[in-house]
Amino acid sequence: MHELGIVFSIIKQVDGVAREHNAASVKEVTLEIGEVSGVVPKYLSDCWKWAVDNRSEFMKGCELRIIPIMAKTYCESCEKTYETVKFGKICPYCKSEKTYLLTGNETYIKDIKVT
Amino acid sequence: MSEVKVIEIKKSIFNANEIDADNLRKELKKKKIFLLNLMSSPGAGKTTTLIKLINNLKADYRIAVMEADIDSDVDAIKILEGTGVKAIQLHTGGMCHLDAEMTKQGLDNLNLDIDLVILENVGNLVCPAEFDTGACKNMMILSVPEGDDKPLKYPLMFQVCDIVAINKIDCMELFDFSLERVEKYIKQRNEKATIYPICAKDGRGISELADKIRQEIKEWRE
């Protein structure tokens, strides 16, 4: 359950931003979460409601919106791009190990809606 | 009803923790304290390895240990009995990892007249890897019975570790464990990781690992 720790970390940041902007409350938080970031959206949502109602100054009842980002890997050897979740670290086209992740590791707070 | 306004943030969800961690590292650098974050699965031999390491290093450095567990103080007692070195127990209160703020709180409870602090993180290969504790270096122990394919299954843990100790090498044959294979998988994830095969039980490889830590401490203080 590292998601609970992550939710606390989000609350800390969002509360800080809300205070800076003299906001009365935060209505919605939008995250961008990569497919292979290790953060599971369902678990985030599960502890979100409890955490925002109990651990935040500005976020009572705040909605969570998650934009999933597909994981893609680039192969340096054959210069092709492929789906990371399907094929992993080794390139399915040329079997090279010289590959790196293009997208899918994102764990961003994109924006928040405040009143 | 008041107007709704959108504020762009575009920052990592780990940002708050990463700032805390960087601040802690700066403070440690100033005080010339080396903080080593030690991670592994439950039962990989963290505490046994620690006792052997501390006994090798304690003549050269003033050492303290912070034990992070969900509950209990069995590890803190084992460290004290096995080495004479003071260990404090941090309870994460059900959380599966330590973050930089918890680590800082633990450090504040230690006498800071110290050269080396070893943080024994919660036994888990997933969550501790995601939260920077503010440590100067990360080390993990992979034990032979867990299998040589673990770097493939828990890539992030191997990506964040500077030092990987392969423990329980006395039972490699039993578990069909290949050092060559595990090294290949680790290097696929993290080219810079240094790998040390050890057996905490009989002490094999411990002095090489201790020398690596000596070297890291020296570089940290420069």
Interface residues (C-beta under 8 A of the other chain):
Chain A: M1 H2 L4 G5 I6 S9 I10 K12 Q13 V14 G16 V17 H21 A23 A24 K27 L31 G38 V39 G88 K89 E97 T107 Y108 I109 K110 D111 I112 K113 V114 T115
Chain B: M1 S2 E3 V4 K5 V6 I7 E8 I9 K10 K11 S12 I13 F14 N15 A16 N17 G94 M95 C96 H97 D99 V126 C127 E130 F131 L152 P155 L156 Q188
